[in-house]
Structure formats: C-alpha cells, structure tokens
Amino acid sequence: MSPIRTAIIGLSSSSLNTWARYAHLPYLLSAEGKAKFQIIALCNSSIDAAKRAIELYKLPPETRAYGDPQTLAADPDVQFVVCATRVDTHYETILPSIRQGKSAYVEWPLASNAALAGELAALAREKGAKTMVGFQGWYAPAVMTLRDLVRSGRIGKVLSSEVRGAGGTNDRTILPTGLKYFTDRKLGGNVFTIGFGHLFDFVQTALGEVEVLHSHMQLQRPDVKIRDPSTGKILETVRSDVPDLMFITGTLQASEYVASGATIHLRCRRGQAFKGEDPLVWTVNGEKGEIRLSATGGMSIPATGHAEPIAIEVHDFDTDEVQNVRWVWHGKEELNVSARMVGTLYEAFAAGDGTKYPTFDHALKRHTQLDEMLAHFSTP
C-alpha cells in the first residue's frame, strides 16, 4: 500500500521544542514511518515560515508550503492532516480539512471545550473523515502492562482503585513564558485539561469507563509567576482561573474484570510532589491481590515521564508476597520515548482498525467528562 500523503500543521522552525518536532517528526522520518506516511506539505503561520521549516528539517524540496489551513485543505493530494498547534487554535485549524473529508490527527485536547469538540466530531462523522486524537497513553508500555495484569485475572475482579498524582507543570508556582496561557481557562489548555486529562484517559483505558459521582476542585495558588527560561528571570505575575487541585470520585463500569460498584478516587495537584515521594502512585485493589504503579516521572508518563523509572508491583494476598512486574518497549527504541508512543498511534491508524486508536468521538467523551467537572468549579 502506498504511504498516506500527510501534511503537518504546526511544525515550527522558530521553536525547536515543539511537540510536533519532538514527538511526531522522529517517527514520520524513520524507516517505519516513511513506509506508511509521506510528508508532502507543511502549514505554518505563513508560506515563508513553512518554507523555513521544510529547509530546517531537511524535508524533500518538493514538500509544499502553506500559510493558512484553508489553502492546505483545498489540496486534493493531501489525505491526512496532523494538527499539532496550541489547543486554542485546534478548532479553526483543522475545521477546513474536516469539511473536505480529509483524515485528521489532532493533539489532545481536541478543542477548547466540549461544544467545539462536539462540532468537530459531528462534522467528521457527516463527512466520513477518519480521525485520531493524541492520547498516546493508550500505548504507554507501563499502562498497557497494568491493563494486561488486570485482564489476566491475576488479582481477581477489581474492587477499587486510587490515583495520587502531582505534575502537569514542573513547578507549583512558576510557568515558563510559553505556558502562560495555562492560566486562562477559556483557552482550553492547562494543567487540568492536559495533565489531568491525559491521566484520566489512560486510567480509563486500563480499567474501563468512569461514572463521575463527585468532583471537587480548588485553586490553591492563583498568582502565577511567569519566568523567561533563557534568563531565569521572573517577568510578571498573572492571575490564574484554572484549578490546581482536583479530587474526583466515581464508579468503574462493571465488566469481566471489574466488580459491580467498584470505586475509583483520583487526587491530582499541580507541581511537585512531597520531597522524595513518587509523583504518581496508582493502586488497583482486587479480590485476590493489589497492583501498585509508581512513576518517578509523575503524571507525564504518556510523554517524557516514561523515560524515568516506573515500577509495577503485585501483592498476592494468599502468599503475602510482592512481585515486581517488568514492562518493556516493543520496538522503536531508537526514538525518544514520546515519539515511540506517538509512532505506535500512527501505526494503529495506518492499520485501519478504529477501535485501536482514540477518535474524535472518543475525545468528545473525555471533553464532556472534564467540562462536567469544571461546571462545579468557580474561582474565589
């Protein structure tokens, strides 16, 4: 089969730390990636900006340069559009391509809120567009290993689960200039929607859907310092309206692996954990045993956090023994860890089984859950 003709929106030459460069491009330029996908176009803020990126990343000279999403969407040769821009531009950036019925991969969050995400999902269904959203936690090896342990029956049916996480940003009181927008809830990209949103998705990927019964959120530190990462200087202090502490209690959907009425509780906060404590500890309590996942990289294990130590242990109640469970990468180890997981999403998309990757409709479910939680929160 010929490679899928792909365009990327948001592969910038002005910032070498973009997610598109770090997590998407390494796979797409690998031998595996080139066999399935062919980058034929870039779209940035201007045609010149796209041309600079083509040159910087040494893409073929015939790669097309676009300066706006509408012109890109009109290109009949483009089959698949990757949107890796800031979340508040996702809707307007990908909408023209969905209107043309093109396949699309949009980073999470799909849009700034559930209403806009719903519009994109409905339009994609209407146009028959194949879609994917960047929940790469679906293919995080530690998450897959925990899921497989649950499904193996080793601990019996799940009775309850607890998640204690810290992270979302590196510091509890400071943001770099590039993440200042994390303080403005209406933009849709922040520690709740991104940090907690990814975690809430991969927990449900492993254990099943959650019916949220109660959510309580707090904004502990509304005054956020903005720091220039190049100089280390604090440039300003801004007022945030985004919660930085979340308590969520719900019920897991009963299944072959989960007992009826099984409870889940999540407590997540922005910034550092208690000194010396793992910033992510996730336990799954079953009839015959308990699983504990401890991650030094915290809530970011669907991304860079998977490069840091992650331990999975199983306590067998009958023998009272605790066994360490090894997890492994399944290929792509020449790539950075984020690109490995993103690359596996790409491969699932190329294989064509829509149950093996998160779609716009899946993202809409998560948006709806998060928006319903936020509806109960208001700033002081």
VOGU-3710 file (C-alpha; in Angstrom, 3 decimals, decimal comma):
1> mspirtaiig> 0,000/0,000/0,000  1,272/3,475/-0,844  2,197/5,739/2,093  -0,550/8,029/3,349  0,071/11,526/1,965  0,413/13,672/5,058  0,501/17,368/5,922  1,614/18,773/9,273  0,272/21,989/10,763  2,489/23,391/13,494
11> lsssslntwa> 5,976/22,046/12,728  7,744/25,299/13,515  11,294/26,369/12,693  11,234/29,151/15,303  10,900/26,822/18,291  12,876/23,612/18,392  10,975/22,375/21,465  7,587/21,949/19,823  5,652/18,718/20,293  5,456/18,272/16,512
21> ryahlpylls> 9,240/18,280/16,241  9,877/16,195/19,336  7,093/13,597/19,219  5,779/13,444/15,630  8,674/14,088/13,285  11,103/11,421/14,576  8,648/8,643/13,787  7,476/10,107/10,483  11,105/10,374/9,288  12,037/6,879/10,474
31> aegkakfqii> 12,122/3,953/8,081  8,942/2,553/9,654  7,215/5,887/9,409  8,184/6,557/5,796  6,807/3,181/4,794  3,342/4,224/5,981  3,285/8,039/5,784  4,754/10,566/3,350  5,050/14,203/4,415  4,045/16,190/1,335
41> alcnssidaa> 3,130/19,543/2,916  3,666/21,814/5,909  1,387/24,604/7,040  2,615/27,339/9,378  1,726/30,959/10,086  2,990/31,995/6,642  4,295/30,360/3,489  7,786/31,632/4,332  7,569/30,094/7,807  6,585/26,767/6,267
51> kraielyklp> 9,484/27,002/3,784  11,942/27,670/6,614  10,698/24,582/8,437  10,998/22,464/5,288  14,611/23,575/4,945  15,467/23,233/8,644  14,122/19,683/8,931  15,615/18,682/5,571  12,310/17,617/4,078  12,264/16,966/0,311
61> petraygdpq> 12,422/20,220/-1,673  9,125/19,361/-3,378  7,339/19,496/0,007  4,546/22,048/-0,333  4,459/25,157/1,886  1,155/26,620/3,033  0,434/29,697/5,123  -3,177/29,015/6,098  -5,353/25,944/6,831  -7,919/26,745/4,128
71> tlaadpdvqf> -5,425/26,566/1,267  -3,954/23,372/2,674  -7,417/21,814/2,928  -8,023/22,576/-0,760  -5,007/20,495/-1,834  -6,522/17,302/-3,305  -3,278/15,366/-2,862  -3,275/15,687/0,940  -5,029/12,723/2,548  -4,136/13,115/6,211
81> vvcatrvdth> -3,654/16,327/8,208  -1,778/16,414/11,519  -2,633/19,363/13,773  -0,019/19,999/16,468  -0,692/23,643/17,273  -1,728/25,233/20,574  -5,095/23,955/21,747  -6,992/27,217/21,322  -6,284/27,089/17,576  -7,182/23,419/17,032
91> yetilpsirq> -10,803/24,017/16,041  -10,211/26,699/13,422  -7,062/24,994/12,158  -8,472/21,546/11,482  -12,042/22,528/10,562  -11,310/23,253/6,850  -9,704/19,830/6,379  -12,591/18,029/8,072  -15,001/19,896/5,794  -13,084/18,416/2,867
101> gksayvewpl> -13,419/14,923/4,341  -9,701/14,512/4,975  -8,377/12,217/7,670  -7,014/14,062/10,688  -4,822/13,624/13,746  -5,312/16,392/16,317  -3,406/16,639/19,555  -5,315/16,491/22,835  -7,321/18,478/23,806  -9,282/18,255/20,573
111> asnaalagel> -10,671/21,772/21,099  -11,020/24,420/23,800  -14,235/22,903/25,169  -16,753/20,111/24,697  -19,060/22,187/22,487  -16,376/22,829/19,863  -15,104/19,245/20,141  -18,661/18,063/19,526  -18,903/20,146/16,365  -15,692/18,635/15,004
121> aalarekgak> -16,760/15,089/15,889  -20,196/15,542/14,290  -18,731/17,036/11,119  -16,182/14,220/10,852  -18,983/11,653/11,081  -21,005/13,541/8,469  -18,059/13,728/6,054  -16,831/10,196/6,720  -13,441/11,516/7,816  -11,176/9,139/9,717
131> tmvgfqgwya> -9,929/10,834/12,863  -7,452/10,361/15,677  -6,620/12,316/18,816  -3,250/12,373/20,581  -3,968/10,222/23,626  -0,660/8,383/23,338  -1,177/6,929/26,824  -3,094/4,183/25,008  0,324/2,809/24,034  2,396/3,710/27,102
141> pavmtlrdlv> 4,061/0,369/27,946  3,560/0,665/31,713  -0,138/1,441/31,261  -0,513/-1,474/28,834  1,217/-3,779/31,320  -1,099/-2,742/34,159  -4,120/-3,187/31,888  -2,935/-6,666/30,894  -2,415/-7,621/34,547  -5,997/-6,609/35,317
151> rsgrigkvls> -7,349/-8,540/32,337  -5,306/-11,635/33,187  -7,380/-12,163/36,327  -4,268/-12,270/38,489  -5,790/-10,038/41,176  -9,367/-11,183/40,603  -12,020/-8,632/39,838  -11,151/-5,009/40,543  -12,860/-3,726/43,692  -11,410/-0,223/43,797
161> sevrgaggtn> -8,607/1,976/42,526  -6,805/5,055/43,816  -4,636/7,512/41,878  -2,436/10,107/43,563  -0,687/12,367/41,099  1,389/15,528/41,056  2,674/17,339/37,999  1,134/18,900/34,947  3,820/21,563/35,196  7,340/21,338/36,594
171> drtilptglk> 6,720/23,863/39,361  3,781/24,659/41,624  4,136/28,455/41,427  6,028/29,229/38,188  5,326/28,799/34,478  7,684/29,438/31,560  6,642/32,183/29,151  5,499/29,628/26,562  2,942/28,203/29,007  1,492/31,483/30,277
181> yftdrklggn> -1,741/30,506/28,525  -2,140/27,727/31,122  -3,541/30,421/33,433  -6,501/31,271/31,165  -9,187/28,609/31,433  -11,178/29,676/28,358  -8,248/28,796/26,061  -8,700/25,119/26,960  -5,079/24,125/27,515  -3,932/23,870/31,125
191> vftigfghlf> -2,904/21,539/33,911  -6,474/20,239/34,250  -7,329/19,576/30,617  -3,864/18,419/29,550  -2,111/17,000/32,623  -5,144/15,544/34,354  -6,954/14,918/31,057  -4,240/12,585/29,772  -4,085/10,770/33,105  -7,873/10,393/33,317
201> dfvqtalgev> -7,903/8,903/29,830  -5,158/6,335/30,349  -6,668/5,247/33,674  -9,947/4,542/31,856  -8,058/2,839/29,031  -6,744/0,357/31,594  -9,742/-0,060/33,900  -12,810/0,944/31,885  -15,098/3,941/31,807  -15,694/6,017/34,939
211> evlhshmqlq> -19,027/7,450/36,009  -18,031/10,548/37,955  -20,106/10,819/41,121  -18,386/13,754/42,761  -15,686/16,231/41,847  -14,162/18,954/43,940  -11,526/21,381/42,727  -9,561/24,174/44,286  -7,302/26,946/43,059  -4,621/26,929/45,740
221> rpdvkirdps> -2,142/29,315/44,116  -3,932/31,828/41,876  -0,913/34,119/41,478  1,479/32,509/38,987  4,961/33,789/38,203  5,995/33,813/34,546  9,677/33,068/34,012  11,869/33,569/30,957  13,510/30,136/30,508  16,508/31,656/28,707
231> tgkiletvrs> 17,445/34,025/31,540  15,694/32,543/34,557  14,169/35,935/35,364  10,585/36,400/36,532  8,914/38,715/34,031  5,490/39,129/35,597  2,911/37,637/37,914  -0,504/36,765/36,450  -3,798/35,706/37,973  -4,956/32,193/37,088
241> dvpdlmfitg> -8,540/30,944/36,937  -7,574/27,272/36,452  -7,907/24,754/39,311  -4,613/23,317/40,522  -6,045/20,666/42,857  -8,564/18,033/41,812  -10,421/15,361/43,803  -12,551/13,021/41,699  -14,617/10,083/42,973  -16,557/7,768/40,723
251> tlqaseyvas> -17,670/4,262/39,897  -15,955/1,996/37,391  -18,146/0,340/34,784  -18,731/-3,311/35,708  -17,103/-5,798/33,344  -15,477/-9,199/33,142  -12,552/-7,697/35,074  -14,276/-5,113/37,298  -16,769/-5,822/40,080  -20,111/-4,035/40,153
261> gatihlrcrr> -19,887/-0,877/42,219  -16,082/-0,668/42,136  -14,956/2,764/43,305  -12,183/4,943/41,910  -10,685/8,012/43,554  -8,207/10,412/41,964  -6,317/13,214/43,684  -4,120/15,320/41,457  -2,344/18,591/42,073  -0,152/20,893/40,042
271> gqafkgedpl> 3,599/20,959/40,581  5,979/18,961/42,694  5,076/16,064/44,955  6,241/15,813/48,573  10,034/15,700/48,530  11,259/12,134/47,987  7,806/10,806/47,093  6,921/9,428/43,670  4,666/11,990/41,957  2,388/9,285/40,588
281> vwtvngekge> 1,180/6,328/42,640  -1,697/4,302/41,205  -3,124/1,299/43,035  -5,689/-1,223/41,821  -7,225/-3,333/44,565  -8,657/-6,694/43,529  -10,278/-9,719/45,116  -7,021/-11,698/45,214  -4,335/-9,056/45,125  -3,339/-5,475/44,510
291> irlsatggms> -1,306/-3,719/41,822  0,778/-0,635/42,509  2,327/1,548/39,798  4,862/4,146/40,981  6,256/6,641/38,478  9,172/8,975/39,104  8,069/10,998/36,071  4,634/11,599/37,549  1,512/12,300/35,526  3,537/12,781/32,327
301> ipatghaepi> 4,076/9,077/31,693  2,260/9,341/28,306  5,152/11,618/27,306  8,624/12,386/28,666  7,831/10,874/32,059  8,098/7,393/30,558  11,843/7,924/30,290  12,097/7,908/34,097  11,760/4,865/36,377  8,306/3,281/36,576
311> aievhdfdtd> 7,770/0,357/38,934  4,854/-2,060/38,810  4,330/-4,410/41,756  1,724/-7,043/42,548  0,837/-8,051/46,106  -0,613/-11,568/46,200  -2,979/-11,787/49,165  -2,756/-15,598/49,507  1,051/-15,794/49,629  1,536/-12,288/51,052
321> evqnvrwvwh> 4,380/-11,863/48,582  5,094/-8,822/46,456  6,457/-9,361/42,970  7,961/-6,776/40,638  6,485/-6,911/37,135  8,711/-5,904/34,257  7,383/-3,811/31,409  9,161/-3,447/28,076  9,160/-1,330/24,957  8,021/-3,096/21,803
331> gkeelnvsar> 10,326/-1,613/19,205  11,177/1,952/18,100  13,843/2,237/20,787  15,983/4,396/18,513  13,348/7,131/19,019  12,761/9,263/22,112  10,071/7,847/24,391  7,338/10,295/23,356  7,940/9,567/19,674  7,716/5,831/20,373
341> mvgtlyeafa> 4,192/6,157/21,768  3,070/8,677/19,156  4,558/6,426/16,479  2,526/3,491/17,728  -0,620/5,632/17,426  0,316/6,402/13,817  0,783/2,713/13,100  -2,582/1,848/14,643  -4,185/4,490/12,415  -2,438/3,141/9,321
351> agdgtkyptf> -3,657/-0,379/10,142  -7,213/0,923/9,878  -8,909/-0,585/12,954  -10,717/2,356/14,546  -11,053/0,521/17,861  -7,267/0,561/18,303  -6,808/4,320/18,478  -8,679/7,262/20,031  -11,028/9,048/17,624  -12,735/12,446/17,761
361> dhalkrhtql> -15,781/10,695/19,251  -13,598/9,244/21,992  -12,115/12,674/22,656  -15,625/14,122/22,911  -16,403/11,685/25,736  -13,372/12,930/27,646  -14,189/16,581/26,924  -17,709/16,028/28,237  -16,434/14,433/31,429  -13,979/17,276/32,056
371> demlahfstp> -16,475/20,033/31,263  -18,996/18,492/33,651  -16,371/18,536/36,408  -15,423/22,141/35,656  -19,076/23,175/35,805  -18,910/22,719/39,587  -15,804/24,916/39,965  -15,635/28,659/40,277  -12,764/30,934/41,198  -12,976/32,811/44,510
//
